[in-house]
Every structure is written in C-alpha cells, then in structure tokens.
C-alpha cells in the first residue's frame, strides 16, 4: 500500500509468462506504431506507443516507489497528452505537416517550426547567412513547398543564437514533415521528464501527482507549443532543472542550467537577476560563463560578420517590425504597457518596478517554493518576447502550489485546472480584436504580486 492505493502486482502465472506478456504488449504497441506511421498517422502512432509503454509498466512490480512514480507521472503524462494531441488534430484537420503526400498537397501549414527548421538547413548550407532575411525566407520556402518572403504577414524570422540552430541541424537532414513529428516526439519526452522531475523533487503523494498530470493535460499552451513546433518544452526542461537545483541549494549546477537557457536568452533574465539580488555570485558567474560559451560557439558557427545581422533581427523583433510578432497578444508586461500607450520607457519603468519588488523579498539560506513561483512568473512578465506557448512554464508554478496542498480537494482541483485553461482561452477570444485587452498579463501580474507579498511575509 502507498498513498492509500493498492500496489499489488497482477498475477499472471510464473515469472517467465509474466515477462512474456509484458514483451507482447510492447511488441504489439511497436507494430501498431509502425503501421500508423506507414499510413500517415504519426500523432496517433505517438499515442499508441506511449500507451503501450504505460500499460506495460503497469504490470511491473509497483511496490517499487520509483517505478510507480515514473509510471504515474512521466508515462501517464506522455500517454494522456499524446492522446489529446491526436484527438485535437483529428478535429482541427490538416493544420500541421502530414506524412501523407496527398494531405500535404491540400494544405501548406505555416508553423513556427518553419523558422527553426530553416535555420538548421542554413547552418549546414551557408552559416554566414543565418540571419539574412532573404536567405531565411528561401529556406522556409523549401520547407513549406511554397513561396515565402520576408514581407509576408506570416513570415517569422529566426532570431535565436546560432547555437540554437545547431539543435535543429540534425532534424534538417530529414524531410520537413518527418522532422516536425520527430520534434513532437522529443517534446513529448521533455514534457514527461519535466513532470516526473517536479513530482520527484517535491516528493508528491499519489493524489498530488495525479493532479499535476491533470493540470498538464489541461494546459492549452502544451498543445499550442506542439502544434507550432516550438522550443517551449526544452526551455521548460532546462528551467525545471535550474529550479530543482536552486531548491536544493546547489547553485553551481543551477548556474549551469540557467546558462543553458541562452538558447532562448530572454528566459534566463529573471534567474540571473535573482542570483545577483540574492548575492549568489557563484551561480551568477557560472550562468554568465555558460552563456558566454554558447555565444562564442554561435560566433564560431556563423562568423563574426553575422553578429550585426543578429542584432538587426533581434531589434526588429523587439520593435515589432514583423507582423507575426504581434506583441499586443503576448502574456507579458510588454502587452500591458503597449495597451496603455506608455511605449518603451513605460516598459523599462515597469521592468524596473518588478525587479525592485523581487529585490524586496528577504534573502534566506534556502530559496522557498513561494520564491521559486515568483521567479517563474517574473520570467514570463519581463520577457520582451513570449507568446502563449511559453506559458508551459506555469506547470512549475502549478507543481509548487500542488505541493502545498496536502490533500487536493475538488475545489482545489477545479481551480488549478481552470487556471491552466484560462490564459489560452482568453487570448484566443481576444486575438481577433484590433486592440485586445491585456486580461492575461493583468491576471499573471496579480498572481505574481500575491506570491511576492507571500514571500515577504
């Protein structure tokens, strides 16, 4: 018995027969996956594969707490989310790449993955032109099998460090559609691993783990990030590891993980500032060192001449020079400040006030869960560029909140699930407006303020 749930293993005869049954489930699952991929149904194949692993693991002796925790978090998350993802695709039609050539000819989907995939191609063909907009458009044209121009309304430039494009160079060796679903599979693994790490670090009970998985299933940003082929799950995984090491007081390792967030630099701002404000210089130094190493690696990849182009593209993203940026629907301070018309100076002032509030939190020997939640929310609010798929970071906040609820009640469950659904729902309803109200930034700001005030007391 553990957490009030029987963990006795089902009886299937002798040990040999028992493991044969497990092997049979995995083999049938693998065969099903291959057939589904063959007939052009990769999303359903992912659900079938993760389901086979989940049910096979259910027959392993669950008296082992580690196995039970892994199955009830990582494998359950992978199965549930992949099943929901496949179901959503079946309802939405061909909004993402298809492995079926006939379907691919009907719809030419445009997702953020085009910019990432195109950067991987450019890095292999002509790294020096990685930030040249015409070259980026040409690479995206090949990926989308249709003309793409930097002047297009839906053109999204690649504005990450070259080290980030190196992650996509291997995927660029695959066909665009195959590369997309390979990324979906990797994202599913990163998401499942993040949930498992959070549940393990926070020593969650079975009801708490179940609630965390439900919140993950309900988090609309999870599915949006998958559809867009985004980096959100890698950022989540890195951030989770940084937070875990901060919580343990291992600041050297937390600095390493924070430095790795340089693959998407704006996501490291709050952690770096937090290290400085709390005078944890070892963490700050290591983070800066790792960031510098990735910057140097990026320069080696593209050559020094590409630095000016990188700065130019980054400035264009910050100034909203590209229609696809659309800062008015971002869940951050930038959207709120733009709505009230205060401009760049207003954003800098709001940024400063948020950092001052963070600095007012008393320094303690160990960082509390409330402090960590405040840092995660600060990351979202002060990021110059973040869209709804970036709200996957809220899973960390949800996990920290769940850890504080010894026995999750029905009210707590509904409140958390609603909180995970709400941001994406509000943004979807307001996105069509020419001047959308910044409801989500206000809600996040209010939640952040509650955590900051709680940390001060």
Secondary structure, 3 states (H helix, E strand, C coil): CECCECCCCCCCCCHHHHHHHHHHHHHHHHHHHHHHHHCCCHHHHHHHHHHHHHHHHCCCCCCCHHHHHHHHHHHHHHHHHHHHHHHHHHHHCCCCCCCCHHHHHHCCCCCCHHHHHHHHHHHHHHHHHCCCHHHHHHHHHHHHCCCCCCCCCCCCCCCCCHHHHHHHHCHHHCCHHHHHHHHHHHHHHHHHHHHHHHHHHCCCCHHHHHHHHHHHHHCHHHHHHHHHCCCHHHHHHHHHHHHHHHHHCCHHHHHHHHHHHHHHHHHHHHHHHHHHHCCCHHHHHHHHHHHHHHHHHHHHHHCCCHHHHHHHHHHHHHHCCCCCCCHHHCCCHHHHHHHHCCHHHHHHHHHHHHHHHHHCCCCCCCCCHHHHHHHHHHHHHHCCCCCHHHHHHHHHHHHHHHHCCCCCCHHHHHHHHHHHHHHHHHHHHHCCCCCCCCHHHHHHHHHHHHHHHHHHC
